[in-house]
Amino acid sequence: MIQGYAILKVVGVQLILIGLLMLTGIIFSFAFQENDWKALLISGGISIVIGGVLWFITANKNTKVNKRTGYLIVFIGWLMMILFGMLPYLISGSVSNVTDAFFESVSGMTTTGASIIRDIESLPKGILYWRSLTQWIGGMGIIVLTVALFPLLGIGGVELFVAEAPGPTSDKLHPRIQETAKRLWLIYVGLTVLLTILLALEGMTLYDAINHSLTTMATGGFSTKNASMMYYNIPIIQYTIIIFMFIAGINYSVIYLGLQGHFRNIWKSDEFKAYLFLVLTTSIGLMFYLYFRKGLPLEQSFRDSTFQVVSIITTTGFVSADYTSYSEVVTLLFFILLFSGACAGSTSGGIKLIRHLVFFKNSFLEFKRLLHPKAIIPLRVNNVTVAPRIMTHILVFLLIYLALFVIGSIVVTALGMDFLSAIGAVATSLGNVGPGIGSVGPISNFAEVPTAAKWILGFLMLLGRLELFTILVPFTPYFWKSN
């Protein structure tokens, strides 16, 4: 049974939170003496009023959440976040039409980082801050924040946490789900503040440091500069961003273990070891290519290769160099990395390495099973046997992901994009990365993408951010059956 009052109540709280967060941008409007505070005030006011009305009419209703309602709340909640997130762009006139405002909002909330804005630096500072803040909101997920507040709302939050938490796993750091959500957000906020301080000390203005910290920890990639991180061609700043992008790509339960000093337990994570191995080997291989084939200085070769590899694998999407200009082989390498993703339970998008790890481990074991058909050979990850149901879930996910990529590429190509740009746009949207290849490469944006294609790509961003099933399940007939 679908609990409609529960949906209205949670969405109401979300809109109130979104509205309050919009109002924080007024600080920067006044600080830089710009008039966009009016748009932020109106947008925030609309969100708070509508959210307040929804909260008021459901205040005394039974709002216990079951699994089906949880999926609907997450789906509808994210749609509302995106739609209300459009308001500051439209009311301020920073974006001239609904399609582009939708694209920029969904790209922000899903931490994709693809943009239709040609001159980012011309945006008013309050709107530019809101643009960065949308990624920070979407990074850990406003639903997870709402879960942390659920004891005050009288709503059971475990079904929402399972439906929304990033990655195929939603490890609990505490037996109570609300405490888990609070600890996730404390880590998230703490790392954001630390990065802001470091970037400010290293030469960024405080405003730019705040914005880049918000989008780095969210693995979003929106920048306040047209040239992205190429504008800050300062080694210490780029190395700091590399470190925090890498951290943002780690499962938050692993980060929590590290903060608790349980370093041995960190190394027991097969996914973390695979993540570290992929980053190191790919970065070093590209470094040697840039040093020997392109003649770049060794330090710059190491920094450019590591920055771009970490940025793409973690789906952050910051740009420190045009990797598509190196060679076709390097372009192909980065196109493949669009399908990797970092760790489950992180703020990164993409397929996630745990799925790749389980798939390849199982494929390798299949050869052994062929030689020993009567033997029981279990698949183990982190020394724990992977249940057949989970293996099936991962295989179905990979198949659907591939099907969506193929169908999306065909549709977007049919809508007017050239083939190379179309597959790049679909791959980067579905993976929540940002830059792609072709006309949507690292030094371009999505401004020239056909209007209909922007809506398709926006939907793919939402699908990718919510791990496909959360969006697709409500469209199945089984979801609506009473039993």
C-alpha positions as CSV (number, residue, x, y, z in Angstrom):
1,M,0.0,0.0,0.0
2,I,1.3,3.5,-0.9
3,Q,1.2,6.0,1.9
4,G,0.4,9.3,0.2
5,Y,0.6,11.4,3.4
6,A,4.2,10.1,4.0
7,I,5.2,11.2,0.5
8,L,3.7,14.7,1.0
9,K,5.3,15.0,4.4
10,V,8.8,14.1,3.4
11,V,8.6,16.2,0.2
12,G,7.4,19.1,2.3
13,V,10.4,18.8,4.6
14,Q,12.7,18.6,1.6
15,L,11.3,21.7,0.0
16,I,11.6,23.6,3.3
17,L,15.3,22.6,3.5
18,I,15.9,23.4,-0.1
19,G,14.3,26.9,0.4
20,L,16.4,27.6,3.5
21,L,19.6,26.6,1.6
22,M,18.6,28.9,-1.3
23,L,18.4,31.8,1.1
24,T,22.1,31.3,2.2
25,G,23.1,32.5,-1.3
26,I,21.8,36.0,-0.4
27,I,24.9,36.4,1.8
28,F,27.1,36.4,-1.3
29,S,24.7,38.6,-3.3
30,F,25.0,41.3,-0.6
31,A,28.8,40.7,-0.2
32,F,29.4,41.3,-3.9
33,Q,26.6,44.0,-4.1
34,E,24.6,42.2,-6.8
35,N,20.8,42.1,-7.3
36,D,20.3,38.3,-7.6
37,W,19.3,38.2,-3.9
38,K,15.7,39.0,-5.1
39,A,15.6,35.8,-7.2
40,L,17.0,33.8,-4.3
41,L,14.6,35.3,-1.8
42,I,11.6,34.7,-4.1
43,S,12.7,31.1,-5.0
44,G,13.5,30.3,-1.3
45,G,10.2,31.7,-0.2
46,I,8.2,29.7,-2.8
47,S,9.9,26.5,-1.7
48,I,9.4,27.1,2.0
49,V,5.8,28.1,1.7
50,I,4.8,25.1,-0.5
51,G,6.9,22.8,1.7
52,G,5.2,24.3,4.8
53,V,1.8,23.7,3.4
54,L,2.6,20.1,2.7
55,W,4.0,19.7,6.2
56,F,0.9,21.3,7.8
57,I,-1.7,19.2,6.0
58,T,0.2,16.0,7.0
59,A,1.3,16.9,10.5
60,N,-1.2,14.6,12.3
61,K,-1.3,11.8,9.7
62,N,0.2,8.4,10.0
63,T,3.4,8.6,8.0
64,K,5.1,5.2,8.5
65,V,7.1,4.4,5.4
66,N,7.2,1.0,3.7
67,K,9.5,-0.1,0.9
68,R,7.2,0.9,-2.0
69,T,6.5,4.3,-0.5
70,G,10.2,4.7,0.1
71,Y,11.0,4.3,-3.6
72,L,8.3,6.7,-4.5
73,I,9.4,9.3,-2.0
74,V,13.0,9.2,-3.4
75,F,11.8,9.4,-7.0
76,I,9.3,12.2,-6.4
77,G,11.6,13.9,-3.9
78,W,14.4,14.2,-6.4
79,L,12.1,15.4,-9.1
80,M,10.9,18.2,-6.7
81,M,14.4,19.1,-5.8
82,I,15.3,19.5,-9.5
83,L,12.2,21.4,-10.4
84,F,12.4,23.8,-7.5
85,G,16.2,24.1,-8.0
86,M,15.4,25.6,-11.4
87,L,13.7,28.7,-9.9
88,P,16.8,30.8,-9.1
89,Y,18.0,30.4,-12.7
90,L,14.7,31.3,-14.2
91,I,13.7,34.1,-11.9
92,S,17.1,35.8,-12.0
93,G,17.3,35.5,-15.8
94,S,20.6,33.7,-15.6
95,V,19.1,30.9,-17.8
96,S,16.7,32.0,-20.4
97,N,14.5,29.0,-20.9
98,V,13.0,26.0,-19.0
99,T,14.9,23.3,-20.9
100,D,18.3,24.8,-20.1
101,A,17.2,25.6,-16.5
102,F,16.1,22.0,-16.1
103,F,19.3,20.7,-17.6
104,E,21.5,22.8,-15.3
105,S,19.4,21.9,-12.2
106,V,19.4,18.2,-12.9
107,S,23.1,18.2,-13.7
108,G,23.7,20.0,-10.4
109,M,21.5,17.9,-8.2
110,T,22.8,14.6,-9.7
111,T,26.4,15.9,-9.4
112,T,27.0,15.3,-13.1
113,G,28.6,18.7,-13.8
114,A,27.5,19.0,-17.4
115,S,26.6,22.6,-18.1
116,I,24.8,24.7,-20.7
117,I,26.2,28.0,-19.5
118,R,28.7,29.5,-21.9
119,D,30.1,32.2,-19.6
120,I,30.1,30.9,-16.1
121,E,32.0,33.9,-14.7
122,S,29.3,36.3,-15.8
123,L,26.7,34.7,-13.5
124,P,25.8,36.7,-10.3
125,K,27.7,35.4,-7.3
126,G,24.6,34.3,-5.4
127,I,23.3,32.3,-8.3
128,L,26.8,30.8,-9.0
129,Y,26.9,29.7,-5.3
130,W,23.5,28.1,-5.6
131,R,24.7,26.3,-8.7
132,S,27.6,24.8,-6.6
133,L,25.3,24.2,-3.6
134,T,23.0,22.0,-5.7
135,Q,25.8,19.6,-6.2
136,W,26.7,19.5,-2.5
137,I,23.0,18.9,-1.7
138,G,22.8,16.1,-4.3
139,G,26.2,14.6,-3.3
140,M,25.2,12.8,-0.1
141,G,21.5,13.2,-1.0
142,I,18.9,15.4,0.6
143,I,17.0,12.2,1.5
144,V,19.8,11.1,3.7
145,L,19.8,14.4,5.5
146,T,16.0,14.1,5.9
147,V,16.5,10.6,7.4
148,A,18.7,12.2,10.0
149,L,15.7,14.4,11.0
150,F,13.1,11.7,10.9
151,P,12.9,11.1,14.7
152,L,11.4,14.6,14.8
153,L,9.0,13.8,11.9
154,G,7.6,10.5,13.2
155,I,8.7,8.7,10.1
156,G,10.6,5.4,9.8
157,G,13.6,6.1,7.7
158,V,15.3,2.8,6.9
159,E,13.4,2.2,3.6
160,L,14.4,5.7,2.4
161,F,18.0,5.2,3.3
162,V,18.1,1.9,1.4
163,A,16.4,3.4,-1.6
164,E,18.6,6.6,-1.8
165,A,22.0,5.8,-0.3
166,P,24.7,5.9,-3.0
167,G,26.0,2.6,-4.3
168,P,24.8,-1.0,-4.2
169,T,25.5,-1.2,-0.5
170,S,24.2,1.0,2.3
171,D,26.5,0.0,5.2
172,K,25.3,1.1,8.6
173,L,27.8,2.9,10.8
174,H,25.4,2.6,13.7
175,P,22.5,0.3,14.5
176,R,20.0,3.2,14.3
177,I,19.6,4.4,10.8
178,Q,19.2,8.1,11.8
179,E,22.6,7.9,13.6
180,T,24.1,6.5,10.4
181,A,22.7,9.4,8.3
182,K,24.0,11.9,10.9
183,R,27.5,10.5,10.9
184,L,27.6,10.4,7.1
185,W,26.6,14.1,7.0
186,L,29.1,15.0,9.8
187,I,31.9,13.4,7.8
188,Y,30.7,15.1,4.6
189,V,30.4,18.6,6.2
190,G,33.7,18.2,8.1
191,L,35.7,17.3,4.9
192,T,34.0,20.2,3.0
193,V,35.0,22.7,5.7
194,L,38.6,21.3,5.8
195,L,39.0,21.6,2.1
196,T,37.6,25.2,2.1
197,I,40.2,26.2,4.6
198,L,43.1,24.5,2.7
199,L,42.1,26.1,-0.6
200,A,41.8,29.5,0.9
201,L,45.2,29.2,2.5
202,E,46.7,28.0,-0.8
203,G,45.6,31.1,-2.8
204,M,41.9,30.8,-3.8
205,T,39.6,33.6,-2.7
206,L,37.3,32.5,0.1
207,Y,34.3,32.6,-2.3
208,D,36.0,30.3,-4.8
209,A,37.3,28.0,-2.1
210,I,33.8,27.5,-0.8
211,N,32.4,26.8,-4.2
212,H,35.1,24.4,-5.2
213,S,34.9,22.6,-1.9
214,L,31.2,22.1,-2.3
215,T,31.6,20.6,-5.7
216,T,34.7,18.6,-5.0
217,M,33.3,16.7,-2.0
218,A,30.1,16.1,-4.0
219,T,32.2,14.8,-6.9
220,G,30.2,17.2,-9.0
221,G,32.8,19.3,-10.9
222,F,31.0,22.7,-11.2
223,S,33.5,25.4,-11.1
224,T,33.3,29.2,-10.8
225,K,35.7,29.6,-13.7
226,N,35.1,29.0,-17.4
227,A,38.4,27.1,-17.6
228,S,37.6,24.9,-14.6
229,M,40.7,23.9,-12.8
230,M,42.9,24.9,-15.7
231,Y,42.4,28.4,-14.3
232,Y,44.2,27.4,-11.1
233,N,47.4,26.0,-12.7
234,I,49.0,26.0,-9.2
235,P,50.5,22.7,-8.2
236,I,49.5,22.8,-4.5
237,I,45.9,23.7,-5.3
238,Q,45.6,20.9,-7.9
239,Y,47.2,18.3,-5.6
240,T,44.9,19.3,-2.8
241,I,41.9,18.8,-5.1
242,I,43.3,15.5,-6.3
243,I,43.5,14.2,-2.7
244,F,40.0,15.3,-1.8
245,M,38.5,14.0,-5.0
246,F,40.1,10.6,-4.2
247,I,38.7,10.7,-0.7
248,A,35.3,11.6,-2.0
249,G,35.4,8.5,-4.1
250,I,35.9,6.2,-1.1
251,N,33.1,4.4,0.6
252,Y,32.1,6.5,3.5
253,S,32.0,3.5,5.9
254,V,35.7,3.1,5.0
255,I,36.4,6.8,5.6
256,Y,34.7,6.4,9.0
257,L,37.0,3.4,9.8
258,G,40.0,5.5,8.9
259,L,38.8,8.4,11.2
260,Q,38.4,5.8,14.0
261,G,42.0,4.6,13.4
262,H,41.0,1.1,12.1
263,F,43.5,1.1,9.2
264,R,43.8,-2.6,9.0
265,N,40.1,-2.9,8.3
266,I,40.4,-0.4,5.4
267,W,42.9,-2.6,3.7
268,K,40.5,-5.5,4.0
269,S,38.2,-3.8,1.6
270,D,38.7,-5.4,-1.8
271,E,36.9,-2.5,-3.5
272,F,39.2,0.1,-1.9
273,K,42.3,-1.9,-3.1
274,A,40.8,-2.1,-6.6
275,Y,40.1,1.6,-6.5
276,L,43.6,2.5,-5.5
277,F,45.1,0.0,-8.0
278,L,43.0,1.5,-10.9
279,V,44.0,5.1,-10.0
280,L,47.7,4.3,-9.6
281,T,48.2,2.2,-12.7
282,T,46.1,4.4,-15.0
283,S,47.8,7.6,-13.7
284,I,51.3,6.2,-14.0
285,G,50.7,4.8,-17.5
286,L,49.3,8.1,-18.7
287,M,52.2,10.0,-16.9
288,F,54.8,8.0,-18.9
289,Y,52.8,8.7,-22.1
290,L,52.7,12.5,-21.5
291,Y,56.4,12.5,-20.5
292,F,57.9,10.4,-23.3
293,R,55.5,11.0,-26.1
294,K,54.3,14.6,-25.5
295,G,57.5,16.0,-23.9
296,L,55.8,17.5,-20.9
297,P,57.9,18.0,-17.7
298,L,57.8,15.0,-15.4
299,E,56.0,16.8,-12.6
300,Q,53.4,18.3,-14.9
301,S,52.9,14.9,-16.6
302,F,52.3,13.3,-13.2
303,R,49.9,16.1,-12.0
304,D,47.9,16.3,-15.3
305,S,47.6,12.5,-15.6
306,T,46.6,12.0,-11.9
307,F,44.2,14.9,-11.8
308,Q,42.3,13.8,-14.9
309,V,42.2,10.1,-14.0
310,V,41.0,10.8,-10.5
311,S,38.5,13.3,-11.8
312,I,37.0,10.9,-14.3
313,I,37.0,7.8,-12.1
314,T,35.4,9.6,-9.2
315,T,33.0,11.2,-11.7
316,T,33.9,14.7,-10.4
317,G,34.5,16.1,-13.9
318,F,36.9,18.9,-13.1
319,V,39.2,19.7,-16.0
320,S,42.9,20.5,-15.7
321,A,43.8,19.7,-19.3
322,D,42.2,18.7,-22.5
323,Y,42.7,15.0,-22.5
324,T,41.0,14.6,-25.9
325,S,43.9,16.6,-27.5
326,Y,46.6,14.0,-26.5
327,S,45.7,11.2,-28.9
328,E,42.8,9.0,-30.0
329,V,44.1,6.2,-27.7
330,V,44.0,8.5,-24.7
331,T,40.5,9.7,-25.7
332,L,39.4,6.1,-25.8
333,L,40.9,5.4,-22.4
334,F,39.0,8.2,-20.8
335,F,35.8,7.1,-22.6
336,I,36.2,3.7,-21.0
337,L,36.8,5.3,-17.6
338,L,33.4,7.0,-18.0
339,F,32.0,3.5,-17.2
340,S,34.1,2.8,-14.1
341,G,32.9,4.9,-11.1
342,A,34.6,4.8,-7.8
343,C,33.5,3.0,-4.6
344,A,30.0,2.2,-3.6
345,G,28.8,4.2,-0.7
346,S,30.7,7.3,-1.9
347,T,29.3,10.4,-3.5
348,S,30.6,9.3,-7.0
349,G,28.4,8.2,-9.8
350,G,29.0,5.6,-12.4
351,I,28.6,1.8,-12.3
352,K,30.8,1.6,-9.1
353,L,33.9,-0.6,-8.8
354,I,32.3,-3.2,-6.6
355,R,30.0,-4.2,-9.4
356,H,33.0,-4.5,-11.8
357,L,34.9,-6.4,-9.1
358,V,32.1,-9.0,-8.5
359,F,31.5,-9.4,-12.2
360,F,35.2,-10.1,-13.1
361,K,35.8,-12.3,-10.1
362,N,32.7,-14.4,-11.0
363,S,33.8,-14.5,-14.6
364,F,37.2,-15.8,-13.7
365,L,35.8,-18.4,-11.3
366,E,33.5,-19.6,-14.1
367,F,36.5,-21.1,-15.9
368,K,37.4,-23.0,-12.7
369,R,33.8,-24.2,-12.4
370,L,33.9,-25.5,-16.0
371,L,36.9,-27.7,-15.1
372,H,35.3,-28.8,-11.8
373,P,31.6,-29.0,-12.5
374,K,30.7,-30.8,-9.3
375,A,32.7,-28.5,-7.0
376,I,31.0,-25.7,-5.1
377,I,33.2,-22.7,-5.7
378,P,31.8,-19.6,-3.9
379,L,32.5,-16.0,-4.9
380,R,34.0,-14.0,-2.1
381,V,34.5,-10.3,-1.6
382,N,36.1,-9.0,1.6
383,N,36.3,-12.7,2.6
384,V,32.5,-12.9,2.6
385,T,30.5,-15.1,0.3
386,V,28.5,-13.2,-2.3
387,A,24.9,-14.5,-2.3
388,P,23.5,-15.6,-5.7
389,R,20.8,-13.0,-5.4
390,I,23.3,-10.2,-5.2
391,M,25.2,-11.6,-8.2
392,T,22.0,-11.7,-10.2
393,H,21.2,-8.1,-9.1
394,I,24.6,-6.9,-10.4
395,L,24.3,-8.8,-13.7
396,V,20.9,-7.3,-14.3
397,F,22.2,-3.8,-13.4
398,L,25.1,-4.1,-15.8
399,L,22.7,-5.4,-18.6
400,I,20.2,-2.6,-18.0
401,Y,23.0,0.0,-17.9
402,L,24.4,-1.2,-21.2
403,A,21.0,-1.2,-22.8
404,L,20.3,2.3,-21.6
405,F,23.6,3.4,-23.0
406,V,23.0,1.8,-26.4
407,I,19.3,3.0,-26.6
408,G,20.3,6.5,-25.3
409,S,23.1,6.8,-27.9
410,I,20.8,5.8,-30.8
411,V,18.1,8.3,-29.6
412,V,20.4,11.2,-29.1
413,T,22.1,10.6,-32.4
414,A,18.7,10.5,-34.1
415,L,18.0,13.9,-32.5
416,G,20.8,15.6,-34.3
417,M,24.1,14.9,-32.5
418,D,27.1,13.4,-34.3
419,F,27.8,9.8,-33.3
420,L,31.0,10.5,-31.3
421,S,29.5,13.3,-29.3
422,A,26.3,11.3,-28.8
423,I,28.0,8.3,-27.2
424,G,30.1,10.7,-25.1
425,A,27.1,12.7,-23.9
426,V,25.1,9.6,-23.0
427,A,28.0,7.9,-21.2
428,T,28.9,10.9,-19.2
429,S,25.3,11.7,-18.3
430,L,24.4,8.1,-17.3
431,G,27.7,8.0,-15.3
432,N,27.2,11.5,-13.8
433,V,30.7,12.5,-14.9
434,G,30.4,15.8,-16.7
435,P,32.8,16.1,-19.6
436,G,32.6,13.6,-22.4
437,I,34.2,13.4,-25.8
438,G,33.5,15.0,-29.2
439,S,31.6,18.3,-29.0
440,V,30.9,17.8,-25.3
441,G,34.5,17.2,-24.4
442,P,36.5,18.8,-21.5
443,I,36.8,22.2,-23.0
444,S,33.3,22.4,-24.4
445,N,29.8,22.2,-22.8
446,F,26.3,21.1,-23.6
447,A,24.9,24.4,-24.8
448,E,24.6,23.3,-28.4
449,V,23.0,20.0,-27.6
450,P,19.5,19.8,-29.3
451,T,16.6,20.7,-27.0
452,A,15.0,17.2,-27.0
453,A,18.3,15.6,-26.3
454,K,18.8,17.7,-23.2
455,W,15.7,16.3,-21.7
456,I,16.8,12.7,-22.6
457,L,20.3,13.4,-21.1
458,G,18.7,14.9,-18.0
459,F,16.6,11.8,-17.4
460,L,19.7,9.6,-17.8
461,M,21.5,11.7,-15.2
462,L,18.7,11.1,-12.7
463,L,18.7,7.3,-13.6
464,G,22.4,7.1,-13.1
465,R,22.4,9.1,-9.8
466,L,19.7,6.9,-8.3
467,E,21.3,3.6,-9.5
468,L,18.7,2.8,-12.1
469,F,16.4,0.6,-10.1
470,T,15.0,3.4,-7.8
471,I,13.7,5.1,-10.9
472,L,12.7,2.1,-12.9
473,V,10.9,0.1,-10.2
474,P,7.8,2.4,-10.0
475,F,7.4,1.9,-13.8
476,T,7.0,-1.9,-13.4
477,P,3.5,-3.5,-13.0
478,Y,4.7,-5.5,-10.0
479,F,5.2,-2.2,-8.0
480,W,1.5,-1.4,-8.1
481,K,0.2,-4.8,-7.3
482,S,-1.3,-5.1,-3.8
483,N,0.6,-8.4,-3.0
